[in-house]
């Protein structure tokens, strides 16, 4: 297993904030792909919501538009 890179110092706001943006984009892509895979594997929205620590309604409202329909 690789050691994760060290994040930039908050003392360098330009680099730190750019890292925050990159991490958010990466997290969003990972979340969408994982939700799509979970749905393909038969997971319910309730199971997905529980895994994400949100309500079923919140998970469905926020994530369902991002999931490609097959």
C-alpha positions in Angstrom: 0.0 0.0 0.0 1.3 3.4 -0.9 1.7 6.2 1.5 -0.7 9.1 0.7 1.0 12.3 -0.4 1.5 15.0 2.3 -1.1 17.7 1.8 0.2 21.3 1.3 0.5 23.5 4.3 -2.3 25.8 5.2 0.4 28.5 5.4 0.3 28.3 1.5 -3.3 29.1 0.9 -3.0 28.9 -2.9 -1.7 25.4 -2.9 -3.9 24.3 0.1 -7.1 25.6 -1.5 -6.3 24.0 -4.9 -5.8 20.7 -3.0 -9.2 21.1 -1.4 -10.8 21.6 -4.8 -9.0 18.6 -6.2 -10.0 16.4 -3.3 -13.7 17.4 -3.5 -13.7 16.6 -7.2 -12.1 13.2 -6.6 -14.5 12.4 -3.7 -17.5 13.3 -5.9 -16.3 11.1 -8.7 -15.6 8.2 -6.3 -18.9 8.6 -4.6 -20.8 8.6 -7.9 -19.0 5.5 -9.2 -19.5 3.7 -5.9 -23.2 4.5 -5.8 -23.6 3.3 -9.4 -21.8 0.1 -8.6 -23.9 -0.4 -5.5 -27.1 0.0 -7.5 -25.9 -2.4 -10.2 -25.2 -4.9 -7.4 -28.7 -4.6 -6.1 -28.3 -2.2 -3.2 -31.3 -0.2 -2.1 -31.2 3.6 -1.6 -31.6 2.9 2.1 -28.4 0.8 2.2 -26.5 3.4 0.2 -27.8 6.2 2.5 -26.8 4.2 5.6 -23.3 3.6 4.2 -23.0 7.4 3.6 -24.4 8.4 6.9 -27.3 10.3 5.4 -31.1 9.8 5.0 -32.5 7.8 2.2 -34.2 10.8 0.8 -31.1 13.0 1.0 -29.0 10.3 -0.8 -31.5 9.8 -3.5 -32.1 13.5 -4.1 -28.4 14.4 -4.3 -27.1 11.3 -6.1 -29.7 9.9 -8.4 -29.3 12.6 -11.0 -25.6 11.8 -11.3 -26.1 8.0 -11.9 -26.4 7.0 -15.6 -29.6 5.1 -16.4 -29.1 1.7 -18.1 
